[in-house]
Amino acid sequence: MRMQFFSILTTLGVVTFGALAALGQQQGRSFPVAAGVRVEIVNHFGRVSASVNDGAQHAERSSDDPAVFLDTASADGVSVSDLKINASRSLVQIEVAPSDAKKRIDLSLTVPPRTHLKIETREGEVRIGGDIASADVRTATGTIAADVPTEHVRYSLLWTASRPRFLSDFELEKIKEKSGGKFRIDGTYSDVPPANADEAALIQRGEKRDPEGTSDARVGEKSRKEKIDRKAERVSLDLETARGIILLNIPPNEVTGDLRERPLTNAAKSIIRSGDSLLMEAIRRAVPRYYGDYLRTLPPLKMEPRFAERKKIEDPGYSGLKVASVRVSDVNNRAVGDLTAADFEVSEGGAEREVVSVRPSTAPFNLVLLLDVSGSVENYVNFIRKAARSFVNTVDSRDRIAIVTFNDDVHIVSKFTTDKGALSMSLDTFDAGGATAYYDALAYTLAETLRPLKGERTAIVVLTDGDDNRSFLPFDSMLSSIEESGALIYPLYVPSALIAASGGDSKADIDSLRSRYLRGELTSKAKAEGGRLAKVSGGVYYEISKLSEIQAAYEDIVGQLRTAYEIEYRSDPGSLEAGVSPRLRIRTKHPNTYVQVRAVEQRSAAK
């Protein structure tokens, strides 16, 4: 429920809510304010989000008169006594003070441009976005995320009870250690390069050049007021936390599990060399200094195009027939089998094409078995070897398999081969231990192991507990590259404690509490990410709750991989495009089914 509140300010400009009845779970109210308003918030019991009304993102709240809009949210509802609010045109003060200290109330504000913010929380996250004038934020362990214009930023970051943990989209000054175990980062940043040394000095002092590029030192004829206005356009950030994380122009969902500045691993270096711009940018954000140092050692990179250029093929023997390799899945990404020519519809550029034949695909797969051998399973390396051998013995003899292990870095156990004996022997060559750089290992497999095979049938089978604590890459940064790779991903997530139970500990049978503990559970984060990986790639997610389910999952994966089709159809004889054309559409006549086209070949008259 939303309602507009506050129509007339009192002479003193103080707003009270005594006349209101109990508020709903989410409430909307507004406060008319003057330009440059100061907004002060104290919320020790929840999160605070403040974003600038830019007229586009908040079009429904745009008006000629500036205003502050407030929304509140709580699972237990928000009552009158939970909030203390004083508001005038120059100052809005909001304090969350519920009678029950366990009650969480989240605040979301929309403010005018150039607002001055002062926010205090304890564990609650603070998010700030847009062209604010200043932000003074204090928190104990909450994340502080600021996304502000970088034309000119002055920043002061302070950690009072821990070493700094931060990510920034622009380069910051060096960390300074202060007395009492405090750490500070102070400096200024501008993404507008100065025209000369005088201008650089002025920018360093917080002054800005005029729109024509002349420095303030050369515009003596301009009024003092204009200079003051230009100085006021800068953004000032004073952010203080005891043990929290500070993010500057970095989305919180792109934060990695390890924020330390540390040397690049072999996996990270391979990802940089791949030329995948999205993955490279994610690593640059995580470790800008090491990224820059390594990049300078490389020859000029050839960046991978995000959209491949279409090519024409000159084939005088072209018969007018094409063969599309496709996979059909249902809403759960499970392969749909037993389809015939009567089940498919094919069109090019909106023109219907004749389906000549449909047959099961017999092309072999390139499979990567990605094994988690991190410290979380270091005592159970024999289990990992046994599970991997079971997979090798389950797949078709024509399929090529590569084995990659990962802990805090990646290790190639075996390159692609169909030799199952050699694959089995290779599984005796690794040990377990260390941290878990799962996301880096997955991206490495895409960028290094599978990239040369683009266009072929590829899949990754992952055996892990799903938790990452050491990658340079955040989870979300991989999704676009996974989708473009065309590789199917089959995550098998096995709780580490479940693996422990496989050791045959007799005490587990006589100690009910121990038995319950050894069953283990996956984290909710791992479950959600496993499902997303499978959905984005077209694979299937397997949450293992019994050890016997691993072999059943292997057999199901092999069955899924083998369920594909080759559709031969009559095309336009003048259509000689190589690869999958965006003009091509293949559908089934069955509801809730989806066709993924993996490759298209032209059939010559000789065939």
C-alpha positions in Angstrom: 0.0 0.0 0.0 1.3 3.4 -0.9 -0.1 6.8 0.2 1.1 10.3 -0.3 1.8 12.0 3.1 2.6 15.5 4.1 1.0 18.4 2.3 1.5 21.4 4.5 4.6 22.1 6.6 4.1 23.8 10.0 5.7 27.2 10.5 8.6 25.6 12.3 8.9 23.0 9.6 8.5 20.0 12.0 6.5 17.0 11.0 5.0 14.5 13.4 3.1 11.3 12.8 1.0 11.2 16.0 -2.3 11.5 14.0 -1.6 8.4 11.9 -2.8 5.0 12.6 -0.6 2.0 12.4 1.3 1.9 9.1 1.4 -1.1 6.7 4.4 -3.1 5.8 5.4 -0.6 3.1 4.5 3.0 3.2 5.3 5.9 0.9 5.3 9.6 2.0 7.0 12.7 0.7 8.6 15.9 2.2 8.8 19.1 0.1 12.4 20.4 0.5 14.7 23.1 -0.8 17.7 22.6 -3.1 20.7 21.3 -1.2 18.6 19.7 1.6 20.4 17.8 4.3 18.9 14.3 5.1 20.0 12.6 8.4 19.1 9.0 9.0 19.8 6.7 12.0 18.7 3.1 11.6 20.4 0.6 13.8 17.8 -2.1 13.0 17.9 -2.4 9.2 19.2 -1.3 5.8 19.2 2.2 4.3 19.0 3.0 0.5 19.1 6.5 -0.8 19.0 7.2 -4.5 18.8 10.5 -6.5 15.6 11.2 -8.4 17.0 11.8 -11.9 13.6 12.1 -13.5 14.0 9.0 -15.5 14.5 6.2 -13.0 11.9 7.8 -10.7 9.6 9.3 -13.3 6.5 8.7 -11.2 8.1 10.9 -8.5 9.3 13.8 -10.7 8.0 17.2 -10.1 9.0 20.8 -10.5 9.5 21.1 -6.7 12.2 19.0 -5.1 11.0 16.5 -2.5 12.3 13.6 -0.4 10.3 10.4 -0.7 10.4 7.7 2.0 9.4 4.1 1.8 9.6 1.7 4.8 9.5 -2.1 4.8 9.3 -4.6 7.6 8.1 -8.2 7.8 6.3 -7.3 11.1 4.8 -4.1 9.8 5.7 -0.5 10.7 3.9 1.4 13.4 3.8 5.1 14.3 6.0 4.6 17.3 8.8 2.9 15.2 9.8 6.2 13.5 10.8 9.6 14.7 10.7 12.1 11.9 11.4 15.8 11.8 11.3 17.6 8.5 11.8 21.1 7.2 12.7 22.4 3.8 16.4 22.4 4.7 16.6 19.4 7.0 14.9 16.0 7.1 15.8 13.8 10.1 14.6 10.2 10.3 15.4 7.8 13.2 14.2 4.2 13.4 13.4 3.4 17.1 11.2 0.3 17.4 10.1 -0.8 20.8 11.3 -4.3 20.0 15.1 -4.2 19.4 14.8 -7.4 17.3 12.5 -5.8 14.8 14.1 -5.0 11.4 12.9 -2.0 9.4 14.4 -1.1 6.1 14.3 2.4 4.7 14.4 3.4 1.0 14.6 7.1 0.1 14.5 9.0 -3.2 16.2 12.4 -2.8 16.8 15.4 -5.1 20.1 15.9 -6.8 22.9 17.5 -4.7 21.5 16.3 -1.4 23.7 16.1 1.6 23.3 12.7 3.3 24.3 11.6 6.8 23.5 7.9 7.6 24.2 5.7 10.6 23.6 2.0 10.9 25.1 -1.0 12.8 24.9 -4.2 10.8 22.6 -2.8 8.1 23.8 -2.3 4.6 23.9 1.3 3.2 23.4 2.0 -0.5 23.8 5.5 -2.1 23.3 6.2 -5.7 23.3 9.3 -8.0 24.5 12.9 -8.1 24.6 13.6 -4.4 26.6 16.5 -2.9 28.0 14.6 0.1 27.6 11.4 2.1 28.7 10.9 5.7 28.1 7.3 6.6 28.9 5.4 9.8 28.4 1.7 10.3 29.8 -1.2 12.4 29.8 -4.2 10.1 27.3 -3.1 7.3 28.4 -2.9 3.7 28.6 0.7 2.3 28.0 0.8 -1.4 28.2 4.2 -3.2 27.6 4.7 -6.9 28.2 8.3 -7.7 29.4 10.4 -10.7 33.2 10.4 -11.1 33.7 13.8 -12.7 35.2 14.9 -9.4 35.1 12.8 -6.2 36.7 13.5 -2.9 36.8 10.4 -0.6 37.8 9.6 2.9 37.5 5.9 3.9 38.1 4.8 7.4 38.2 1.3 9.1 38.3 1.5 12.9 38.6 -2.1 13.9 39.9 -4.2 10.9 42.1 -4.0 7.9 40.5 -2.4 4.9 38.1 -4.5 2.7 37.0 -2.6 -0.3 36.4 -2.6 -4.1 36.5 0.5 -6.3 35.8 1.0 -10.0 38.5 3.7 -10.0 42.0 3.8 -8.6 42.3 4.9 -5.0 45.2 6.3 -3.0 47.4 4.0 -0.9 46.2 2.7 2.4 47.6 4.5 5.5 47.8 2.8 8.8 46.9 5.0 11.7 47.3 4.6 15.5 44.9 2.3 17.4 44.6 -0.2 14.6 42.8 2.1 12.2 43.3 2.3 8.5 42.4 5.2 6.2 42.3 5.9 2.4 42.0 9.6 1.5 42.2 11.3 -1.9 40.4 12.8 -4.9 39.6 11.3 -8.3 38.4 12.8 -11.6 37.7 10.9 -14.8 38.0 14.2 -16.8 41.7 14.6 -17.7 43.1 18.1 -17.0 44.1 20.3 -19.9 47.3 21.5 -18.2 49.3 21.4 -15.0 47.5 24.5 -13.6 44.1 22.8 -14.1 45.4 19.5 -12.6 46.4 21.5 -9.4 43.0 23.1 -9.3 41.2 19.8 -9.6 43.4 18.4 -6.9 42.2 21.2 -4.6 38.6 20.4 -5.4 37.9 23.1 -8.1 36.7 22.3 -11.5 37.3 23.7 -15.0 34.5 25.4 -16.9 32.6 23.7 -19.8 35.0 25.2 -22.4 37.9 23.5 -20.7 39.6 26.7 -19.3 40.9 26.3 -15.8 39.6 28.4 -13.0 42.9 30.2 -13.0 42.2 31.7 -16.4 38.6 32.8 -15.9 39.2 35.8 -13.6 36.4 37.7 -15.4 33.8 35.1 -14.2 31.9 35.8 -11.1 32.8 34.3 -7.7 29.3 32.8 -7.5 30.0 30.8 -10.7 33.2 29.4 -9.2 31.4 28.4 -6.0 28.7 26.7 -8.0 31.3 24.7 -9.9 33.0 23.7 -6.7 29.7 22.5 -5.2 29.3 20.0 -8.1 31.9 17.7 -6.6 30.9 14.6 -4.6 32.3 14.3 -1.1 32.3 10.8 0.5 33.2 10.3 4.2 32.7 6.7 4.9 33.5 5.0 8.2 33.1 1.4 9.3 34.4 -0.8 12.0 34.7 -4.1 10.1 32.5 -3.6 7.0 33.1 -3.6 3.3 33.2 -0.4 1.2 32.2 -0.4 -2.5 32.7 2.6 -4.8 30.8 2.2 -8.1 30.8 -1.6 -7.7 27.4 -3.4 -7.6 27.2 -5.5 -4.4 26.4 -8.6 -6.4 29.8 -8.3 -8.1 31.8 -8.7 -4.9 34.1 -11.7 -4.6 34.6 -13.9 -1.6 38.1 -12.6 -1.0 38.8 -8.9 -1.1 42.5 -9.0 -0.4 44.9 -7.5 -3.0 46.8 -10.6 -4.0 48.8 -11.9 -6.9 47.1 -13.4 -9.9 46.6 -17.1 -10.1 47.2 -19.2 -13.3 43.4 -19.3 -13.8 43.1 -15.5 -13.6 46.0 -15.0 -16.0 44.4 -17.3 -18.5 41.1 -15.5 -18.2 42.9 -12.2 -19.0 44.7 -13.7 -22.0 41.4 -15.0 -23.3 40.3 -11.5 -24.3 36.8 -12.0 -22.8 36.2 -8.3 -21.9 33.5 -9.0 -19.3 35.6 -11.5 -17.3 38.7 -9.3 -17.7 36.9 -6.3 -16.3 35.8 -8.3 -13.3 39.4 -9.3 -12.5 40.5 -5.7 -13.0 38.0 -4.5 -10.4 39.2 -7.2 -7.9 42.9 -6.6 -8.1 43.6 -3.5 -10.3 47.4 -3.2 -9.5 48.2 -6.9 -10.3 45.9 -6.8 -13.3 47.7 -3.8 -14.7 51.1 -5.2 -14.0 50.3 -8.5 -15.8 48.6 -6.8 -18.7 51.7 -4.7 -19.4 53.7 -7.9 -19.9 51.4 -9.2 -22.7 51.3 -8.3 -26.4 48.3 -6.3 -27.5 45.2 -8.3 -26.8 42.7 -9.2 -29.5 39.4 -8.7 -27.7 36.7 -11.3 -28.4 33.8 -9.7 -30.3 30.6 -9.9 -28.4 28.7 -10.5 -31.7 30.4 -12.5 -34.4 30.4 -11.2 -38.0 28.3 -13.3 -40.4 30.2 -14.8 -43.3 29.2 -16.0 -46.7 30.3 -19.4 -48.1 31.0 -19.8 -51.8 29.9 -23.4 -52.5 29.0 -24.2 -56.1 27.9 -27.7 -55.1 25.4 -26.4 -52.5 22.2 -28.5 -52.7 19.9 -26.1 -51.0 19.8 -28.4 -47.9 21.0 -27.5 -44.4 21.4 -29.6 -41.3 20.9 -28.0 -37.9 22.1 -29.6 -34.7 19.6 -28.8 -32.0 18.7 -29.7 -28.4 15.1 -29.6 -27.2 14.3 -29.0 -23.5 11.4 -28.5 -21.3 10.8 -25.8 -18.7 13.1 -27.7 -16.3 16.0 -27.8 -18.9 15.5 -31.5 -19.3 16.1 -32.9 -22.8 12.9 -33.9 -24.7 13.3 -37.2 -26.6 11.4 -39.2 -29.2 10.6 -36.3 -31.6 10.1 -36.7 -35.3 9.9 -34.5 -38.3 6.2 -33.9 -37.7 7.1 -32.2 -34.4 9.3 -29.4 -35.8 8.7 -26.1 -37.6 11.6 -24.3 -39.4 11.6 -20.8 -40.9 14.2 -18.4 -42.3 13.5 -14.7 -42.3 9.8 -15.5 -41.6 9.6 -17.9 -44.6 8.6 -21.4 -43.7 11.0 -24.2 -44.7 10.4 -27.8 -45.5 11.7 -30.3 -42.9 13.2 -33.1 -44.9 14.2 -35.4 -42.0 14.9 -35.6 -38.3 17.3 -38.1 -36.7 19.0 -38.5 -33.3 22.4 -36.8 -33.2 25.3 -39.1 -32.9 28.1 -36.5 -32.7 30.4 -37.0 -29.8 30.7 -34.6 -26.8 33.6 -32.8 -25.4 33.2 -33.2 -21.6 35.1 -31.4 -18.9 35.0 -33.0 -15.4 35.6 -30.2 -13.0 36.5 -31.4 -9.5 36.6 -29.5 -6.2 39.7 -30.6 -4.3 39.8 -27.7 -1.9 40.3 -27.8 1.9 36.7 -28.4 2.5 37.1 -31.9 1.2 40.9 -32.5 1.8 40.3 -35.6 3.9 38.1 -37.2 1.3 40.3 -37.2 -1.8 39.7 -41.0 -2.3 36.0 -40.3 -2.5 36.6 -37.7 -5.2 38.8 -40.1 -7.2 36.2 -42.8 -6.9 33.4 -40.5 -8.0 35.4 -39.2 -10.9 36.2 -42.8 -12.1 32.5 -43.6 -12.0 31.8 -40.7 -14.3 34.6 -41.7 -16.7 33.2 -45.3 -16.9 29.6 -44.0 -17.5 30.1 -41.8 -20.5 30.0 -43.0 -24.1 33.3 -44.3 -25.4 33.2 -41.8 -28.3 33.1 -38.8 -26.0 36.3 -37.0 -25.2 36.9 -36.2 -21.6 39.2 -33.6 -19.9 39.7 -33.5 -16.1 40.4 -30.2 -14.3 40.8 -29.9 -10.5 40.6 -26.7 -8.5 41.3 -25.3 -5.0 42.8 -21.9 -4.8 44.0 -22.3 -8.4 43.3 -24.7 -11.3 45.3 -27.8 -12.4 44.9 -29.8 -15.6 44.8 -33.5 -14.6 44.1 -34.7 -18.2 43.6 -33.1 -21.6 40.8 -34.3 -23.9 41.1 -37.9 -24.6 38.8 -41.0 -25.2 41.3 -43.3 -23.4 39.5 -44.2 -20.3 42.5 -46.1 -18.9 44.7 -43.0 -19.1 41.9 -40.9 -17.6 41.7 -43.3 -14.6 45.4 -43.3 -14.0 45.5 -39.5 -14.1 43.1 -39.4 -11.2 46.0 -40.7 -8.9 48.1 -37.6 -9.6 46.4 -34.9 -7.5 46.0 -34.2 -3.8 43.5 -32.1 -1.9 43.7 -28.9 0.2 43.6 -25.2 0.0 40.9 -22.6 -0.5 38.1 -22.7 -3.1 38.3 -20.6 -6.3 35.3 -22.2 -7.9 34.1 -19.3 -10.1 37.6 -18.7 -11.4 37.9 -22.5 -12.3 34.6 -22.4 -14.1 35.6 -19.3 -16.1 39.0 -20.8 -16.8 37.4 -23.9 -18.2 35.2 -21.8 -20.6 38.1 -19.4 -21.6 41.0 -21.9 -21.9 39.7 -25.4 -22.2 36.5 -25.1 -24.3 37.1 -21.8 -26.2 39.0 -23.6 -29.0 36.1 -26.0 -29.4 33.4 -23.3 -29.9 30.7 -24.6 -32.2 31.2 -28.2 -31.1 29.1 -30.1 -28.6 30.6 -29.2 -25.2 29.6 -29.7 -21.5 31.0 -29.2 -18.0 30.2 -31.6 -15.2 31.1 -30.1 -11.8 31.5 -32.0 -8.5 31.7 -29.5 -5.6 29.9 -28.3 -2.5 29.2 -25.0 -4.4 30.8 -22.6 -1.9 33.5 -20.2 -3.2 35.9 -18.3 -0.9 38.9 -17.3 -3.1 37.9 -16.4 -6.6 38.8 -13.1 -8.3 35.6 -13.3 -10.2 32.1 -12.8 -8.7 29.4 -15.2 -9.6 27.3 -12.8 -11.7 30.3 -11.8 -13.9 30.4 -15.3 -15.5 26.8 -15.7 -16.6 27.0 -13.8 -19.9 30.2 -15.7 -20.9 28.5 -19.0 -20.0 25.5 -18.2 -22.1 27.7 -17.2 -25.1 29.9 -20.3 -24.8 27.1 -22.7 -25.7 28.5 -25.2 -23.1 26.0 -27.1 -21.1 26.8 -27.1 -17.3 25.7 -29.9 -15.0 26.5 -28.9 -11.4 26.5 -31.8 -8.9 26.5 -30.1 -5.4 27.5 -32.5 -2.6 27.7 -31.3 1.0 31.2 -31.9 2.4 29.7 -33.5 5.5 27.9 -36.0 3.4 31.3 -37.0 1.9 32.6 -37.4 5.4 29.8 -39.9 6.2 31.1 -42.1 3.3 34.2 -43.0 5.3 32.3 -45.7 7.2 32.7 -44.2 10.6 31.0 -46.7 13.0 30.3 -44.0 15.5 27.8 -42.4 13.1 25.5 -45.4 13.6 25.4 -45.2 17.4 25.5 -41.4 17.8 22.2 -39.9 16.5 23.5 -36.3 16.8 26.7 -37.2 14.9 24.6 -38.9 12.2 22.4 -35.9 11.8 25.5 -33.6 11.6 27.2 -35.8 9.0 24.2 -35.5 6.7 25.2 -31.9 6.1 23.4 -29.3 4.0 24.3 -27.0 1.2 24.2 -23.3 1.8 21.2 -21.4 0.4 23.7 -19.4 -1.7 25.2 -22.5 -3.2 21.7 -23.9 -4.0 20.6 -20.7 -5.7 23.8 -20.4 -7.8 23.7 -24.0 -8.8 20.2 -23.6 -10.2 21.2 -20.4 -12.1 24.3 -22.0 -13.6 22.2 -24.9 -15.0 19.4 -22.6 -16.2 21.6 -20.1 -18.0 23.6 -22.9 -19.8 20.8 -25.2 -20.5 22.1 -28.0 -18.2 20.5 -29.6 -15.1 21.3 -28.9 -11.4 21.7 -31.9 -9.1 21.5 -31.4 -5.4 22.9 -34.6 -3.9 21.4 -35.7 -0.6 22.5 -39.4 -0.8 25.8 -40.7 -2.1 23.9 -43.2 -4.3 22.4 -40.2 -6.1 25.8 -39.3 -7.7 25.9 -42.4 -10.0 22.2 -41.8 -10.8 23.0 -38.2 -11.8 25.9 -39.4 -14.0 23.6 -41.8 -15.9 21.0 -39.1 -16.2 23.6 -36.6 -17.6 24.7 -39.1 -20.2 21.1 -39.6 -21.2 20.5 -35.9 -21.4 23.6 -35.4 -23.6 22.6 -38.1 -26.0 19.2 -36.6 -26.5 19.7 -34.2 -29.4 18.7 -34.0 -33.0 19.9 -33.3 -36.5 17.2 -31.6 -38.5 17.7 -31.5 -42.3 15.6 -28.8 -44.0 15.3 -27.2 -47.4 16.8 -23.7 -47.4 16.9 -20.8 -49.8 19.6 -21.8 -52.4 20.9 -18.2 -52.2 21.4 -18.4 -48.5 25.1 -19.2 -48.0 25.6 -17.9 -44.5 28.0 -19.9 -42.4 27.0 -21.0 -38.9 23.7 -20.2 -37.1 21.9 -17.4 -38.8 19.8 -15.0 -36.6 17.1 -15.4 -39.4 16.7 -19.0 -38.5 13.8 -20.1 -36.3 13.2 -23.7 -35.2 10.3 -24.6 -33.0 8.4 -27.6 -31.8 4.7 -28.0 -31.9 4.6 -29.0 -28.3 3.9 -26.4 -25.6 6.6 -25.5 -23.0 9.4 -26.8 -25.1 12.5 -24.8 -26.2 14.9 -25.4 -29.1 18.6 -24.5 -28.8 20.3 -24.5 -32.2 24.0 -25.4 -31.7 25.3 -25.6 -35.3 24.2 -25.4 -38.9 25.9 -27.0 -41.8 25.2 -26.8 -45.5 24.8 -30.1 -47.4 26.5 -30.3 -50.8 24.9 -32.1 -53.7 27.6 -34.8 -53.4 26.3 -35.8 -50.0 
